[in-house]
């Protein structure tokens, strides 16, 4: 019983779940798009503030 518990803890500690290269690549691409979206919004907001354009 003790040996079985040890084996379980050893194998579950290194197993991180199902990982697909395609899913990881898609996630990285999605994160880049989200980051670019918000950075663009921040830059546009700063530019409008600089030009003193009234916000809606």
Residue pairs with C-beta under 8 A, 6 or more apart in sequence:
48 55
